[in-house]
Amino acid sequence: MIGKIALGCDGAGFELMTKIKAHLDNCGREYIDFGTDSDAGCDYPMFAARVTAAVRDGRAVCGILICGTGIGISIAANKAMGIRCALCHDTFSARGTREHNDANVLAMGARVVGAGLASDIVDIFLATPFSGEQRHIRRIEMITGMETEAQNHD
């Protein structure tokens, strides 16, 4: 993916996000940092909302979110319409979620992966294109339909 990347993390993810930003800088990748700016405790849904808003409105082509486990922040991100956030702790999942799910946000857990593996996951997530296979398009359309149905019931 070419374009700006939206970044967000909570305090537990701050150290790993700092390392991811350095990696992106070394690769010449542009990003928008939506915080947090320290390892102090804070509420991850706020950062998921900022990142997903940037992806949805086109300021960023994709997002990367980090919290302690990656679970909470990925759940929060997936509440936003049009967001397909994948929690990945290995390179196989990072490749698969781009090829099959056209995921537009990557979540990771700072207490689960180290900086080297996290950088590899980011690289693969950013470099892997969506396969465009009809079976995957059909499944993504089904997910989008579920979002629309849920919105219509509100």
Legacy VTK file of the C-alpha trace (Angstrom):
# vtk DataFile Version 3.0
C-alpha trace
ASCII
DATASET POLYDATA
POINTS 154 float
0.000 0.000 0.000
1.313 3.390 -0.945
0.111 6.417 0.983
0.009 7.641 4.531
-0.488 5.204 7.366
-2.554 6.159 10.419
-0.925 5.081 13.682
-2.440 4.785 17.138
-1.687 3.066 20.405
-2.428 3.142 24.096
0.192 3.389 26.830
0.932 -0.332 26.732
1.654 -0.076 23.006
3.684 3.132 23.134
7.174 1.575 23.235
6.459 -0.803 20.344
4.790 1.977 18.336
7.915 4.096 18.812
9.940 1.277 17.262
7.423 0.855 14.426
7.633 4.596 13.672
11.436 4.376 13.510
11.088 1.413 11.147
8.634 3.315 8.935
10.991 6.318 8.943
13.864 4.058 7.826
11.673 2.712 5.020
10.648 6.205 3.922
6.977 5.578 4.737
4.720 8.502 5.623
2.411 8.259 8.611
0.071 10.280 10.770
0.576 9.691 14.487
-2.684 9.857 16.437
-1.040 9.060 19.766
-0.663 8.323 22.546
2.538 10.132 23.398
3.648 8.238 26.503
3.418 4.906 28.272
0.887 6.297 30.765
-2.373 4.410 31.039
-5.121 5.643 28.720
-8.220 4.422 26.925
-7.456 2.586 23.666
-10.903 3.078 22.039
-10.102 6.776 21.582
-7.025 5.959 19.498
-8.842 3.285 17.506
-11.516 5.888 16.681
-8.943 8.416 15.489
-7.132 5.912 13.280
-10.281 4.428 11.769
-11.668 7.908 11.041
-8.498 8.733 9.101
-8.760 5.511 7.095
-12.453 6.043 6.416
-12.093 9.652 5.264
-9.041 8.966 3.094
-6.365 10.805 5.059
-4.659 7.417 5.353
-4.678 4.321 3.153
-4.518 2.024 6.174
-3.942 1.985 9.899
-1.775 0.312 12.501
-2.987 -0.012 16.093
-1.148 -1.373 19.125
-2.267 -2.081 22.678
-1.060 -4.640 25.225
-2.593 -7.695 23.568
-4.010 -6.111 20.419
-7.399 -7.573 21.262
-9.188 -4.595 22.769
-7.974 -2.085 20.215
-8.912 -4.408 17.325
-12.403 -4.903 18.738
-12.812 -1.133 19.030
-11.548 -0.567 15.476
-13.942 -3.124 14.032
-16.903 -1.146 15.367
-16.248 1.511 12.689
-18.119 1.110 9.388
-15.888 0.012 6.531
-13.024 -1.059 8.756
-11.619 -4.544 8.575
-9.066 -4.653 11.369
-7.007 -7.807 11.696
-5.103 -8.778 14.818
-1.854 -10.331 13.605
0.964 -11.798 15.625
2.673 -13.615 12.772
3.595 -12.922 9.152
1.340 -15.652 7.749
-1.752 -13.937 9.174
-0.580 -10.515 7.978
-0.244 -11.798 4.418
-3.494 -13.752 4.540
-5.605 -10.933 5.868
-4.487 -8.627 3.080
-4.863 -11.254 0.337
-8.210 -12.628 1.500
-9.900 -9.967 3.659
-8.489 -6.753 2.175
-7.903 -5.665 5.782
-7.313 -1.934 6.066
-6.141 -1.808 9.682
-3.507 -3.956 11.377
-3.581 -4.521 15.139
-0.781 -6.007 17.210
-0.120 -6.682 20.884
2.997 -5.138 22.382
3.047 -7.824 25.079
2.809 -10.537 22.430
5.282 -9.631 19.664
8.750 -8.141 19.748
9.924 -5.213 17.651
11.648 -7.318 14.979
8.645 -9.516 14.319
6.305 -6.508 14.501
8.353 -4.757 11.802
8.180 -7.861 9.605
4.405 -8.056 10.126
4.036 -4.383 9.183
6.179 -4.820 6.057
4.173 -7.802 4.855
0.839 -6.151 5.664
1.822 -3.041 3.696
3.333 -4.921 0.746
0.662 -7.577 0.207
-2.109 -6.703 -2.250
-5.684 -7.930 -2.057
-6.033 -10.956 -4.333
-9.285 -9.711 -5.864
-10.603 -13.261 -6.128
-14.367 -13.400 -6.453
-14.816 -15.672 -3.428
-13.035 -13.114 -1.247
-14.965 -10.202 -2.740
-18.203 -12.058 -2.011
-17.220 -12.587 1.618
-16.204 -8.947 2.092
-19.540 -7.892 0.602
-21.275 -10.158 3.121
-19.400 -8.438 5.957
-20.339 -5.031 4.562
-23.944 -6.198 4.397
-23.821 -7.127 8.067
-22.609 -3.609 8.900
-25.424 -2.059 6.899
-28.002 -4.337 8.498
-26.748 -3.484 11.980
-26.844 0.222 11.196
-30.415 -0.053 9.907
-31.517 -1.649 13.186
-30.189 1.222 15.283
LINES 1 155
154 0 1 2 3 4 5 6 7 8 9 10 11 12 13 14 15 16 17 18 19 20 21 22 23 24 25 26 27 28 29 30 31 32 33 34 35 36 37 38 39 40 41 42 43 44 45 46 47 48 49 50 51 52 53 54 55 56 57 58 59 60 61 62 63 64 65 66 67 68 69 70 71 72 73 74 75 76 77 78 79 80 81 82 83 84 85 86 87 88 89 90 91 92 93 94 95 96 97 98 99 100 101 102 103 104 105 106 107 108 109 110 111 112 113 114 115 116 117 118 119 120 121 122 123 124 125 126 127 128 129 130 131 132 133 134 135 136 137 138 139 140 141 142 143 144 145 146 147 148 149 150 151 152 153
